Amino acid sequence: MTKADIVNEIARNTGIEKLTVQTTVETFMDTVKDCMVKGNNVYLRGFGSFIVKKRAKKTARNISKNTTIIIPAHNIPAFKPAKSFITDVKNNVKK
């Protein structure tokens, strides 16, 4: 499902104009991104959490050049679904 599909689905279910829904969805995504860039987590009860994970410094290998490189510590964005979300997905997946 794409962002356009989400906008269409919300507009169809709520009766709100697509342009208004699109603005709301994009503002939501921008807000989540801005919070995470600042190092803050975003918690949506019953849905999940957008969290900033810290990765430690590590040593890696460049196989093509046969050299060792150091990857510095860094942060990455992650999503952790709520328990109810996980349960719903597990119980409703079509096999």
C-alpha positions, 0 to 999 in steps of 0.5 A: 500500500502506498501513501496515495492508497492510504490517502484514498482509503482514509478519504473514502472511509471518513468523507474528508477531501483527499487534499485535506487527508493528504496534507494531514498524512504528510504533516504527520510523517513530517512531525514523526521524522522531525521528532526522531531527528531530534532524538525523541521517540514517538509513541502511539498507544495501540499501534506502536513506537517509532524509536531511535536505536543506537548502534555501537561502533564496530569493525567491518571488512571490505571484502573486495579490497580486503581491508578492515574499516571502522563503522562509527557509532550511529543512530537509526530509526526503527518501528516497534509494533504494539503487542496488540498490533503483532497479535492482530497480524499473526492471527489474520495473515492468510496462508 
